[in-house]
Amino acid sequence: MIDIQSKLAKANSPGFERWAKTYNLKEIAQTVLWMKEHGISDVENLAVECNAAVERYHELADRTKVNEVRMKEIAELQRQIGT
């Protein structure tokens, strides 16, 4: 979300203030809809979902690192086979 007060101090434009308020409201609405779609009704459920997403991210990151190492090994083997 955009910090309207700090941006207003820089921009000093009523048009920007209106846009920023509208943008923030749209972002909040999207967040609420996403939470309803996923059955998240309170902060505890949100924390559980966030922790699950973080764990999944770390699992995927670890798998990606392993795959990158394997791809480098395969590339080296292909280079050696070519020579």
PyMOL Python script that loads the backbone (N, CA, C, O; Angstrom):
from pymol import cmd

cmd.read_pdbstr("""\
ATOM      1  N   MET A   1       0.840  -1.181   0.000  1.00  0.00           N
ATOM      2  CA  MET A   1       0.000   0.000   0.000  1.00  0.00           C
ATOM      3  C   MET A   1       0.885   1.245   0.000  1.00  0.00           C
ATOM      4  O   MET A   1       2.035   1.227   0.438  1.00  0.00           O
ATOM      5  N   ILE A   2       0.314   2.286  -0.493  1.00  0.00           N
ATOM      6  CA  ILE A   2       1.066   3.529  -0.637  1.00  0.00           C
ATOM      7  C   ILE A   2       0.859   4.380   0.611  1.00  0.00           C
ATOM      8  O   ILE A   2      -0.268   4.549   1.077  1.00  0.00           O
ATOM      9  N   ASP A   3       1.941   4.907   1.142  1.00  0.00           N
ATOM     10  CA  ASP A   3       1.866   5.820   2.279  1.00  0.00           C
ATOM     11  C   ASP A   3       1.484   7.199   1.735  1.00  0.00           C
ATOM     12  O   ASP A   3       2.319   7.945   1.224  1.00  0.00           O
ATOM     13  N   ILE A   4       0.208   7.502   1.862  1.00  0.00           N
ATOM     14  CA  ILE A   4      -0.332   8.709   1.236  1.00  0.00           C
ATOM     15  C   ILE A   4       0.308   9.972   1.806  1.00  0.00           C
ATOM     16  O   ILE A   4       0.636  10.889   1.053  1.00  0.00           O
ATOM     17  N   GLN A   5       0.487  10.033   3.113  1.00  0.00           N
ATOM     18  CA  GLN A   5       0.995  11.252   3.729  1.00  0.00           C
ATOM     19  C   GLN A   5       2.403  11.600   3.254  1.00  0.00           C
ATOM     20  O   GLN A   5       2.684  12.761   2.955  1.00  0.00           O
ATOM     21  N   SER A   6       3.286  10.614   3.181  1.00  0.00           N
ATOM     22  CA  SER A   6       4.654  10.920   2.749  1.00  0.00           C
ATOM     23  C   SER A   6       4.691  11.295   1.274  1.00  0.00           C
ATOM     24  O   SER A   6       5.465  12.165   0.875  1.00  0.00           O
ATOM     25  N   LYS A   7       3.861  10.644   0.462  1.00  0.00           N
ATOM     26  CA  LYS A   7       3.833  10.972  -0.962  1.00  0.00           C
ATOM     27  C   LYS A   7       3.195  12.336  -1.194  1.00  0.00           C
ATOM     28  O   LYS A   7       3.598  13.060  -2.104  1.00  0.00           O
ATOM     29  N   LEU A   8       2.197  12.698  -0.375  1.00  0.00           N
ATOM     30  CA  LEU A   8       1.567  14.005  -0.527  1.00  0.00           C
ATOM     31  C   LEU A   8       2.556  15.125  -0.237  1.00  0.00           C
ATOM     32  O   LEU A   8       2.532  16.171  -0.885  1.00  0.00           O
ATOM     33  N   ALA A   9       3.419  14.896   0.734  1.00  0.00           N
ATOM     34  CA  ALA A   9       4.405  15.914   1.060  1.00  0.00           C
ATOM     35  C   ALA A   9       5.315  16.170  -0.141  1.00  0.00           C
ATOM     36  O   ALA A   9       5.772  17.293  -0.357  1.00  0.00           O
ATOM     37  N   LYS A  10       5.572  15.119  -0.916  1.00  0.00           N
ATOM     38  CA  LYS A  10       6.429  15.268  -2.092  1.00  0.00           C
ATOM     39  C   LYS A  10       5.639  15.778  -3.295  1.00  0.00           C
ATOM     40  O   LYS A  10       6.071  16.709  -3.974  1.00  0.00           O
ATOM     41  N   ALA A  11       4.488  15.172  -3.556  1.00  0.00           N
ATOM     42  CA  ALA A  11       3.732  15.486  -4.767  1.00  0.00           C
ATOM     43  C   ALA A  11       2.882  16.735  -4.598  1.00  0.00           C
ATOM     44  O   ALA A  11       2.817  17.563  -5.506  1.00  0.00           O
ATOM     45  N   ASN A  12       2.218  16.885  -3.433  1.00  0.00           N
ATOM     46  CA  ASN A  12       1.366  18.034  -3.136  1.00  0.00           C
ATOM     47  C   ASN A  12       0.336  18.248  -4.244  1.00  0.00           C
ATOM     48  O   ASN A  12       0.176  19.352  -4.765  1.00  0.00           O
ATOM     49  N   SER A  13      -0.362  17.155  -4.589  1.00  0.00           N
ATOM     50  CA  SER A  13      -1.335  17.213  -5.670  1.00  0.00           C
ATOM     51  C   SER A  13      -2.633  16.552  -5.226  1.00  0.00           C
ATOM     52  O   SER A  13      -2.607  15.417  -4.750  1.00  0.00           O
ATOM     53  N   PRO A  14      -3.782  17.242  -5.370  1.00  0.00           N
ATOM     54  CA  PRO A  14      -5.056  16.629  -4.997  1.00  0.00           C
ATOM     55  C   PRO A  14      -5.396  15.430  -5.881  1.00  0.00           C
ATOM     56  O   PRO A  14      -6.044  14.487  -5.425  1.00  0.00           O
ATOM     57  N   GLY A  15      -4.970  15.461  -7.122  1.00  0.00           N
ATOM     58  CA  GLY A  15      -5.211  14.336  -8.020  1.00  0.00           C
ATOM     59  C   GLY A  15      -4.477  13.089  -7.554  1.00  0.00           C
ATOM     60  O   GLY A  15      -5.012  11.982  -7.610  1.00  0.00           O
ATOM     61  N   PHE A  16      -3.256  13.280  -7.098  1.00  0.00           N
ATOM     62  CA  PHE A  16      -2.488  12.150  -6.594  1.00  0.00           C
ATOM     63  C   PHE A  16      -3.127  11.590  -5.329  1.00  0.00           C
ATOM     64  O   PHE A  16      -3.193  10.374  -5.149  1.00  0.00           O
ATOM     65  N   GLU A  17      -3.591  12.465  -4.464  1.00  0.00           N
ATOM     66  CA  GLU A  17      -4.232  12.009  -3.222  1.00  0.00           C
ATOM     67  C   GLU A  17      -5.450  11.150  -3.540  1.00  0.00           C
ATOM     68  O   GLU A  17      -5.651  10.100  -2.930  1.00  0.00           O
ATOM     69  N   ARG A  18      -6.254  11.594  -4.486  1.00  0.00           N
ATOM     70  CA  ARG A  18      -7.438  10.823  -4.869  1.00  0.00           C
ATOM     71  C   ARG A  18      -7.040   9.471  -5.453  1.00  0.00           C
ATOM     72  O   ARG A  18      -7.625   8.443  -5.112  1.00  0.00           O
ATOM     73  N   TRP A  19      -6.040   9.479  -6.335  1.00  0.00           N
ATOM     74  CA  TRP A  19      -5.583   8.228  -6.938  1.00  0.00           C
ATOM     75  C   TRP A  19      -5.053   7.271  -5.875  1.00  0.00           C
ATOM     76  O   TRP A  19      -5.362   6.079  -5.905  1.00  0.00           O
ATOM     77  N   ALA A  20      -4.256   7.785  -4.932  1.00  0.00           N
ATOM     78  CA  ALA A  20      -3.664   6.937  -3.902  1.00  0.00           C
ATOM     79  C   ALA A  20      -4.738   6.327  -3.007  1.00  0.00           C
ATOM     80  O   ALA A  20      -4.652   5.152  -2.650  1.00  0.00           O
ATOM     81  N   LYS A  21      -5.737   7.105  -2.647  1.00  0.00           N
ATOM     82  CA  LYS A  21      -6.825   6.574  -1.818  1.00  0.00           C
ATOM     83  C   LYS A  21      -7.591   5.483  -2.563  1.00  0.00           C
ATOM     84  O   LYS A  21      -7.922   4.445  -1.991  1.00  0.00           O
ATOM     85  N   THR A  22      -7.865   5.726  -3.831  1.00  0.00           N
ATOM     86  CA  THR A  22      -8.563   4.725  -4.641  1.00  0.00           C
ATOM     87  C   THR A  22      -7.728   3.464  -4.775  1.00  0.00           C
ATOM     88  O   THR A  22      -8.251   2.357  -4.654  1.00  0.00           O
ATOM     89  N   TYR A  23      -6.450   3.618  -5.021  1.00  0.00           N
ATOM     90  CA  TYR A  23      -5.547   2.479  -5.159  1.00  0.00           C
ATOM     91  C   TYR A  23      -5.529   1.651  -3.875  1.00  0.00           C
ATOM     92  O   TYR A  23      -5.639   0.426  -3.919  1.00  0.00           O
ATOM     93  N   ASN A  24      -5.390   2.321  -2.741  1.00  0.00           N
ATOM     94  CA  ASN A  24      -5.357   1.609  -1.459  1.00  0.00           C
ATOM     95  C   ASN A  24      -6.662   0.865  -1.204  1.00  0.00           C
ATOM     96  O   ASN A  24      -6.641  -0.267  -0.720  1.00  0.00           O
ATOM     97  N   LEU A  25      -7.795   1.483  -1.521  1.00  0.00           N
ATOM     98  CA  LEU A  25      -9.082   0.817  -1.322  1.00  0.00           C
ATOM     99  C   LEU A  25      -9.206  -0.419  -2.213  1.00  0.00           C
ATOM    100  O   LEU A  25      -9.720  -1.449  -1.778  1.00  0.00           O
ATOM    101  N   LYS A  26      -8.737  -0.317  -3.451  1.00  0.00           N
ATOM    102  CA  LYS A  26      -8.783  -1.468  -4.355  1.00  0.00           C
ATOM    103  C   LYS A  26      -7.902  -2.597  -3.841  1.00  0.00           C
ATOM    104  O   LYS A  26      -8.293  -3.763  -3.903  1.00  0.00           O
ATOM    105  N   GLU A  27      -6.730  -2.271  -3.339  1.00  0.00           N
ATOM    106  CA  GLU A  27      -5.831  -3.297  -2.799  1.00  0.00           C
ATOM    107  C   GLU A  27      -6.444  -3.978  -1.569  1.00  0.00           C
ATOM    108  O   GLU A  27      -6.344  -5.195  -1.415  1.00  0.00           O
ATOM    109  N   ILE A  28      -7.067  -3.199  -0.711  1.00  0.00           N
ATOM    110  CA  ILE A  28      -7.723  -3.763   0.470  1.00  0.00           C
ATOM    111  C   ILE A  28      -8.868  -4.678   0.040  1.00  0.00           C
ATOM    112  O   ILE A  28      -9.035  -5.764   0.596  1.00  0.00           O
ATOM    113  N   ALA A  29      -9.648  -4.251  -0.935  1.00  0.00           N
ATOM    114  CA  ALA A  29     -10.765  -5.062  -1.417  1.00  0.00           C
ATOM    115  C   ALA A  29     -10.257  -6.385  -2.010  1.00  0.00           C
ATOM    116  O   ALA A  29     -10.844  -7.436  -1.752  1.00  0.00           O
ATOM    117  N   GLN A  30      -9.194  -6.348  -2.786  1.00  0.00           N
ATOM    118  CA  GLN A  30      -8.630  -7.571  -3.345  1.00  0.00           C
ATOM    119  C   GLN A  30      -8.141  -8.506  -2.245  1.00  0.00           C
ATOM    120  O   GLN A  30      -8.302  -9.723  -2.337  1.00  0.00           O
ATOM    121  N   THR A  31      -7.551  -7.938  -1.217  1.00  0.00           N
ATOM    122  CA  THR A  31      -7.067  -8.745  -0.097  1.00  0.00           C
ATOM    123  C   THR A  31      -8.216  -9.420   0.629  1.00  0.00           C
ATOM    124  O   THR A  31      -8.136 -10.604   0.956  1.00  0.00           O
ATOM    125  N   VAL A  32      -9.282  -8.678   0.883  1.00  0.00           N
ATOM    126  CA  VAL A  32     -10.444  -9.243   1.564  1.00  0.00           C
ATOM    127  C   VAL A  32     -11.077 -10.341   0.724  1.00  0.00           C
ATOM    128  O   VAL A  32     -11.447 -11.385   1.261  1.00  0.00           O
ATOM    129  N   LEU A  33     -11.209 -10.131  -0.581  1.00  0.00           N
ATOM    130  CA  LEU A  33     -11.764 -11.164  -1.461  1.00  0.00           C
ATOM    131  C   LEU A  33     -10.900 -12.415  -1.460  1.00  0.00           C
ATOM    132  O   LEU A  33     -11.421 -13.529  -1.404  1.00  0.00           O
ATOM    133  N   TRP A  34      -9.591 -12.243  -1.521  1.00  0.00           N
ATOM    134  CA  TRP A  34      -8.692 -13.387  -1.504  1.00  0.00           C
ATOM    135  C   TRP A  34      -8.846 -14.165  -0.202  1.00  0.00           C
ATOM    136  O   TRP A  34      -8.873 -15.395  -0.202  1.00  0.00           O
ATOM    137  N   MET A  35      -8.948 -13.440   0.902  1.00  0.00           N
ATOM    138  CA  MET A  35      -9.103 -14.099   2.204  1.00  0.00           C
ATOM    139  C   MET A  35     -10.415 -14.866   2.268  1.00  0.00           C
ATOM    140  O   MET A  35     -10.452 -15.973   2.805  1.00  0.00           O
ATOM    141  N   LYS A  36     -11.488 -14.302   1.732  1.00  0.00           N
ATOM    142  CA  LYS A  36     -12.779 -15.000   1.727  1.00  0.00           C
ATOM    143  C   LYS A  36     -12.723 -16.245   0.845  1.00  0.00           C
ATOM    144  O   LYS A  36     -13.252 -17.294   1.212  1.00  0.00           O
ATOM    145  N   GLU A  37     -12.079 -16.127  -0.325  1.00  0.00           N
ATOM    146  CA  GLU A  37     -11.969 -17.267  -1.236  1.00  0.00           C
ATOM    147  C   GLU A  37     -11.199 -18.422  -0.609  1.00  0.00           C
ATOM    148  O   GLU A  37     -11.478 -19.585  -0.900  1.00  0.00           O
ATOM    149  N   HIS A  38     -10.236 -18.109   0.245  1.00  0.00           N
ATOM    150  CA  HIS A  38      -9.407 -19.131   0.859  1.00  0.00           C
ATOM    151  C   HIS A  38      -9.877 -19.503   2.270  1.00  0.00           C
ATOM    152  O   HIS A  38      -9.192 -20.240   2.980  1.00  0.00           O
ATOM    153  N   GLY A  39     -11.023 -19.002   2.665  1.00  0.00           N
ATOM    154  CA  GLY A  39     -11.602 -19.365   3.956  1.00  0.00           C
ATOM    155  C   GLY A  39     -10.836 -18.839   5.153  1.00  0.00           C
ATOM    156  O   GLY A  39     -10.850 -19.455   6.219  1.00  0.00           O
ATOM    157  N   ILE A  40     -10.183 -17.729   4.993  1.00  0.00           N
ATOM    158  CA  ILE A  40      -9.430 -17.130   6.095  1.00  0.00           C
ATOM    159  C   ILE A  40     -10.318 -16.074   6.750  1.00  0.00           C
ATOM    160  O   ILE A  40     -10.678 -15.069   6.136  1.00  0.00           O
ATOM    161  N   SER A  41     -10.660 -16.329   8.009  1.00  0.00           N
ATOM    162  CA  SER A  41     -11.595 -15.427   8.673  1.00  0.00           C
ATOM    163  C   SER A  41     -10.974 -14.651   9.820  1.00  0.00           C
ATOM    164  O   SER A  41     -11.581 -13.702  10.317  1.00  0.00           O
ATOM    165  N   ASP A  42      -9.771 -15.035  10.255  1.00  0.00           N
ATOM    166  CA  ASP A  42      -9.139 -14.302  11.346  1.00  0.00           C
ATOM    167  C   ASP A  42      -7.621 -14.282  11.167  1.00  0.00           C
ATOM    168  O   ASP A  42      -7.074 -14.911  10.262  1.00  0.00           O
ATOM    169  N   VAL A  43      -6.970 -13.552  12.042  1.00  0.00           N
ATOM    170  CA  VAL A  43      -5.534 -13.353  11.938  1.00  0.00           C
ATOM    171  C   VAL A  43      -4.772 -14.666  12.138  1.00  0.00           C
ATOM    172  O   VAL A  43      -3.744 -14.891  11.499  1.00  0.00           O
ATOM    173  N   GLU A  44      -5.270 -15.525  13.016  1.00  0.00           N
ATOM    174  CA  GLU A  44      -4.582 -16.797  13.266  1.00  0.00           C
ATOM    175  C   GLU A  44      -4.556 -17.660  12.003  1.00  0.00           C
ATOM    176  O   GLU A  44      -3.528 -18.251  11.672  1.00  0.00           O
ATOM    177  N   ASN A  45      -5.687 -17.730  11.301  1.00  0.00           N
ATOM    178  CA  ASN A  45      -5.723 -18.486  10.043  1.00  0.00           C
ATOM    179  C   ASN A  45      -4.787 -17.873   9.001  1.00  0.00           C
ATOM    180  O   ASN A  45      -4.124 -18.587   8.248  1.00  0.00           O
ATOM    181  N   LEU A  46      -4.744 -16.558   8.971  1.00  0.00           N
ATOM    182  CA  LEU A  46      -3.852 -15.876   8.034  1.00  0.00           C
ATOM    183  C   LEU A  46      -2.398 -16.202   8.349  1.00  0.00           C
ATOM    184  O   LEU A  46      -1.602 -16.435   7.439  1.00  0.00           O
ATOM    185  N   ALA A  47      -2.046 -16.219   9.631  1.00  0.00           N
ATOM    186  CA  ALA A  47      -0.680 -16.552  10.030  1.00  0.00           C
ATOM    187  C   ALA A  47      -0.327 -17.978   9.630  1.00  0.00           C
ATOM    188  O   ALA A  47       0.785 -18.240   9.173  1.00  0.00           O
ATOM    189  N   VAL A  48      -1.269 -18.900   9.801  1.00  0.00           N
ATOM    190  CA  VAL A  48      -1.033 -20.293   9.410  1.00  0.00           C
ATOM    191  C   VAL A  48      -0.805 -20.380   7.906  1.00  0.00           C
ATOM    192  O   VAL A  48       0.124 -21.052   7.459  1.00  0.00           O
ATOM    193  N   GLU A  49      -1.639 -19.709   7.125  1.00  0.00           N
ATOM    194  CA  GLU A  49      -1.484 -19.717   5.670  1.00  0.00           C
ATOM    195  C   GLU A  49      -0.153 -19.096   5.243  1.00  0.00           C
ATOM    196  O   GLU A  49       0.505 -19.596   4.331  1.00  0.00           O
ATOM    197  N   CYS A  50       0.234 -18.015   5.900  1.00  0.00           N
ATOM    198  CA  CYS A  50       1.504 -17.355   5.570  1.00  0.00           C
ATOM    199  C   CYS A  50       2.681 -18.268   5.876  1.00  0.00           C
ATOM    200  O   CYS A  50       3.617 -18.368   5.082  1.00  0.00           O
ATOM    201  N   ASN A  51       2.635 -18.931   7.023  1.00  0.00           N
ATOM    202  CA  ASN A  51       3.719 -19.847   7.383  1.00  0.00           C
ATOM    203  C   ASN A  51       3.803 -21.007   6.399  1.00  0.00           C
ATOM    204  O   ASN A  51       4.896 -21.428   6.020  1.00  0.00           O
ATOM    205  N   ALA A  52       2.647 -21.525   5.986  1.00  0.00           N
ATOM    206  CA  ALA A  52       2.636 -22.610   5.001  1.00  0.00           C
ATOM    207  C   ALA A  52       3.231 -22.143   3.679  1.00  0.00           C
ATOM    208  O   ALA A  52       3.982 -22.879   3.039  1.00  0.00           O
ATOM    209  N   ALA A  53       2.898 -20.926   3.270  1.00  0.00           N
ATOM    210  CA  ALA A  53       3.435 -20.383   2.015  1.00  0.00           C
ATOM    211  C   ALA A  53       4.947 -20.185   2.115  1.00  0.00           C
ATOM    212  O   ALA A  53       5.671 -20.453   1.156  1.00  0.00           O
ATOM    213  N   VAL A  54       5.421 -19.725   3.253  1.00  0.00           N
ATOM    214  CA  VAL A  54       6.859 -19.524   3.447  1.00  0.00           C
ATOM    215  C   VAL A  54       7.583 -20.863   3.388  1.00  0.00           C
ATOM    216  O   VAL A  54       8.628 -20.975   2.748  1.00  0.00           O
ATOM    217  N   GLU A  55       7.038 -21.877   4.051  1.00  0.00           N
ATOM    218  CA  GLU A  55       7.654 -23.204   4.017  1.00  0.00           C
ATOM    219  C   GLU A  55       7.696 -23.747   2.589  1.00  0.00           C
ATOM    220  O   GLU A  55       8.708 -24.302   2.162  1.00  0.00           O
ATOM    221  N   ARG A  56       6.606 -23.588   1.860  1.00  0.00           N
ATOM    222  CA  ARG A  56       6.548 -24.057   0.465  1.00  0.00           C
ATOM    223  C   ARG A  56       7.586 -23.317  -0.381  1.00  0.00           C
ATOM    224  O   ARG A  56       8.253 -23.920  -1.222  1.00  0.00           O
ATOM    225  N   TYR A  57       7.718 -22.018  -0.155  1.00  0.00           N
ATOM    226  CA  TYR A  57       8.705 -21.220  -0.883  1.00  0.00           C
ATOM    227  C   TYR A  57      10.113 -21.751  -0.631  1.00  0.00           C
ATOM    228  O   TYR A  57      10.896 -21.914  -1.567  1.00  0.00           O
ATOM    229  N   HIS A  58      10.434 -22.020   0.638  1.00  0.00           N
ATOM    230  CA  HIS A  58      11.770 -22.510   0.973  1.00  0.00           C
ATOM    231  C   HIS A  58      12.022 -23.895   0.374  1.00  0.00           C
ATOM    232  O   HIS A  58      13.129 -24.179  -0.084  1.00  0.00           O
ATOM    233  N   GLU A  59      11.011 -24.748   0.374  1.00  0.00           N
ATOM    234  CA  GLU A  59      11.146 -26.059  -0.254  1.00  0.00           C
ATOM    235  C   GLU A  59      11.453 -25.923  -1.746  1.00  0.00           C
ATOM    236  O   GLU A  59      12.345 -26.587  -2.274  1.00  0.00           O
ATOM    237  N   LEU A  60      10.698 -25.052  -2.409  1.00  0.00           N
ATOM    238  CA  LEU A  60      10.913 -24.845  -3.845  1.00  0.00           C
ATOM    239  C   LEU A  60      12.274 -24.223  -4.121  1.00  0.00           C
ATOM    240  O   LEU A  60      12.930 -24.583  -5.099  1.00  0.00           O
ATOM    241  N   ALA A  61      12.707 -23.300  -3.277  1.00  0.00           N
ATOM    242  CA  ALA A  61      14.011 -22.668  -3.453  1.00  0.00           C
ATOM    243  C   ALA A  61      15.121 -23.701  -3.306  1.00  0.00           C
ATOM    244  O   ALA A  61      16.086 -23.692  -4.071  1.00  0.00           O
ATOM    245  N   ASP A  62      14.987 -24.592  -2.324  1.00  0.00           N
ATOM    246  CA  ASP A  62      15.989 -25.640  -2.137  1.00  0.00           C
ATOM    247  C   ASP A  62      16.027 -26.576  -3.340  1.00  0.00           C
ATOM    248  O   ASP A  62      17.103 -26.939  -3.816  1.00  0.00           O
ATOM    249  N   ARG A  63      14.850 -26.965  -3.832  1.00  0.00           N
ATOM    250  CA  ARG A  63      14.788 -27.841  -5.007  1.00  0.00           C
ATOM    251  C   ARG A  63      15.400 -27.165  -6.229  1.00  0.00           C
ATOM    252  O   ARG A  63      16.075 -27.808  -7.033  1.00  0.00           O
ATOM    253  N   THR A  64      15.160 -25.867  -6.360  1.00  0.00           N
ATOM    254  CA  THR A  64      15.707 -25.119  -7.482  1.00  0.00           C
ATOM    255  C   THR A  64      17.233 -25.105  -7.425  1.00  0.00           C
ATOM    256  O   THR A  64      17.898 -25.270  -8.448  1.00  0.00           O
ATOM    257  N   LYS A  65      17.784 -24.908  -6.234  1.00  0.00           N
ATOM    258  CA  LYS A  65      19.244 -24.907  -6.090  1.00  0.00           C
ATOM    259  C   LYS A  65      19.827 -26.261  -6.467  1.00  0.00           C
ATOM    260  O   LYS A  65      20.845 -26.328  -7.156  1.00  0.00           O
ATOM    261  N   VAL A  66      19.190 -27.336  -6.022  1.00  0.00           N
ATOM    262  CA  VAL A  66      19.655 -28.680  -6.361  1.00  0.00           C
ATOM    263  C   VAL A  66      19.586 -28.889  -7.870  1.00  0.00           C
ATOM    264  O   VAL A  66      20.516 -29.433  -8.466  1.00  0.00           O
ATOM    265  N   ASN A  67      18.492 -28.459  -8.486  1.00  0.00           N
ATOM    266  CA  ASN A  67      18.341 -28.607  -9.932  1.00  0.00           C
ATOM    267  C   ASN A  67      19.372 -27.795 -10.701  1.00  0.00           C
ATOM    268  O   ASN A  67      19.864 -28.243 -11.737  1.00  0.00           O
ATOM    269  N   GLU A  68      19.707 -26.605 -10.207  1.00  0.00           N
ATOM    270  CA  GLU A  68      20.712 -25.782 -10.878  1.00  0.00           C
ATOM    271  C   GLU A  68      22.072 -26.458 -10.845  1.00  0.00           C
ATOM    272  O   GLU A  68      22.804 -26.440 -11.835  1.00  0.00           O
ATOM    273  N   VAL A  69      22.413 -27.054  -9.706  1.00  0.00           N
ATOM    274  CA  VAL A  69      23.683 -27.767  -9.608  1.00  0.00           C
ATOM    275  C   VAL A  69      23.701 -28.928 -10.597  1.00  0.00           C
ATOM    276  O   VAL A  69      24.690 -29.141 -11.299  1.00  0.00           O
ATOM    277  N   ARG A  70      22.609 -29.672 -10.646  1.00  0.00           N
ATOM    278  CA  ARG A  70      22.530 -30.816 -11.564  1.00  0.00           C
ATOM    279  C   ARG A  70      22.618 -30.354 -13.016  1.00  0.00           C
ATOM    280  O   ARG A  70      23.262 -31.013 -13.832  1.00  0.00           O
ATOM    281  N   MET A  71      21.984 -29.236 -13.349  1.00  0.00           N
ATOM    282  CA  MET A  71      22.042 -28.721 -14.715  1.00  0.00           C
ATOM    283  C   MET A  71      23.471 -28.321 -15.090  1.00  0.00           C
ATOM    284  O   MET A  71      23.892 -28.522 -16.230  1.00  0.00           O
ATOM    285  N   LYS A  72      24.221 -27.753 -14.133  1.00  0.00           N
ATOM    286  CA  LYS A  72      25.623 -27.414 -14.405  1.00  0.00           C
ATOM    287  C   LYS A  72      26.441 -28.678 -14.652  1.00  0.00           C
ATOM    288  O   LYS A  72      27.302 -28.708 -15.532  1.00  0.00           O
ATOM    289  N   GLU A  73      26.166 -29.727 -13.867  1.00  0.00           N
ATOM    290  CA  GLU A  73      26.879 -30.988 -14.071  1.00  0.00           C
ATOM    291  C   GLU A  73      26.580 -31.555 -15.459  1.00  0.00           C
ATOM    292  O   GLU A  73      27.483 -32.025 -16.151  1.00  0.00           O
ATOM    293  N   ILE A  74      25.324 -31.509 -15.853  1.00  0.00           N
ATOM    294  CA  ILE A  74      24.930 -32.031 -17.164  1.00  0.00           C
ATOM    295  C   ILE A  74      25.561 -31.203 -18.278  1.00  0.00           C
ATOM    296  O   ILE A  74      26.019 -31.755 -19.278  1.00  0.00           O
ATOM    297  N   ALA A  75      25.588 -29.894 -18.114  1.00  0.00           N
ATOM    298  CA  ALA A  75      26.198 -29.033 -19.129  1.00  0.00           C
ATOM    299  C   ALA A  75      27.681 -29.357 -19.277  1.00  0.00           C
ATOM    300  O   ALA A  75      28.204 -29.395 -20.391  1.00  0.00           O
ATOM    301  N   GLU A  76      28.357 -29.589 -18.157  1.00  0.00           N
ATOM    302  CA  GLU A  76      29.773 -29.948 -18.207  1.00  0.00           C
ATOM    303  C   GLU A  76      29.966 -31.291 -18.908  1.00  0.00           C
ATOM    304  O   GLU A  76      30.887 -31.449 -19.708  1.00  0.00           O
ATOM    305  N   LEU A  77      29.107 -32.246 -18.610  1.00  0.00           N
ATOM    306  CA  LEU A  77      29.189 -33.543 -19.284  1.00  0.00           C
ATOM    307  C   LEU A  77      28.958 -33.406 -20.782  1.00  0.00           C
ATOM    308  O   LEU A  77      29.655 -34.037 -21.575  1.00  0.00           O
ATOM    309  N   GLN A  78      27.991 -32.592 -21.174  1.00  0.00           N
ATOM    310  CA  GLN A  78      27.733 -32.378 -22.598  1.00  0.00           C
ATOM    311  C   GLN A  78      28.935 -31.737 -23.278  1.00  0.00           C
ATOM    312  O   GLN A  78      29.283 -32.085 -24.406  1.00  0.00           O
ATOM    313  N   ARG A  79      29.559 -30.804 -22.585  1.00  0.00           N
ATOM    314  CA  ARG A  79      30.745 -30.153 -23.149  1.00  0.00           C
ATOM    315  C   ARG A  79      31.864 -31.166 -23.345  1.00  0.00           C
ATOM    316  O   ARG A  79      32.539 -31.161 -24.375  1.00  0.00           O
ATOM    317  N   GLN A  80      32.059 -32.033 -22.361  1.00  0.00           N
ATOM    318  CA  GLN A  80      33.114 -33.045 -22.453  1.00  0.00           C
ATOM    319  C   GLN A  80      32.802 -34.069 -23.546  1.00  0.00           C
ATOM    320  O   GLN A  80      33.704 -34.515 -24.255  1.00  0.00           O
ATOM    321  N   ILE A  81      31.545 -34.435 -23.682  1.00  0.00           N
ATOM    322  CA  ILE A  81      31.157 -35.376 -24.743  1.00  0.00           C
ATOM    323  C   ILE A  81      31.396 -34.747 -26.113  1.00  0.00           C
ATOM    324  O   ILE A  81      31.818 -35.433 -27.044  1.00  0.00           O
ATOM    325  N   GLY A  82      31.135 -33.483 -26.239  1.00  0.00           N
ATOM    326  CA  GLY A  82      31.328 -32.788 -27.507  1.00  0.00           C
ATOM    327  C   GLY A  82      32.778 -32.715 -27.908  1.00  0.00           C
ATOM    328  O   GLY A  82      33.089 -32.736 -29.098  1.00  0.00           O
ATOM    329  N   THR A  83      33.683 -32.628 -26.936  1.00  0.00           N
ATOM    330  CA  THR A  83      35.100 -32.547 -27.274  1.00  0.00           C
ATOM    331  C   THR A  83      35.638 -33.944 -27.408  1.00  0.00           C
ATOM    332  O   THR A  83      36.822 -34.126 -27.691  1.00  0.00           O
TER     333      THR A  83
END
""", "prot")
cmd.dss("prot")
cmd.show_as("cartoon", "prot")
cmd.util.cbc("prot")
cmd.orient("prot")
